[in-house]
């Protein structure tokens, strides 16, 4: 069942919420301050948050890369998954990218994030490449969606 009480808010300057949510939403993920500063400094950096009852429960971030928008980090709190929040975030990101004149959105994910893979495919993404990453002991899955 979809949760109609979710609102999406853009706030690319709220790095504290972004760091906290990323570390709570993503398995064994630590967002280093240097990496956060480097990525948030990229052209077109975007951060959208899903808000429910005044609390941030999910997020999606991205930036401009080779004339496309690239989704960098994307997550929903575990207890809030399966309620359409990720889909709302992804749709809002697509709308934002389209309004900014981008014609495609790319992302990279891993096998361990099966829900993201399924959501991406259902949202019109195509797999463009699969590459084994030894450091992650997992396959990186590259996806792209034309807007």
Order of alpha helices (4+ residues) and beta strands (2+ residues): beta-alpha-alpha-beta-beta-beta-alpha-beta-alpha-beta-beta
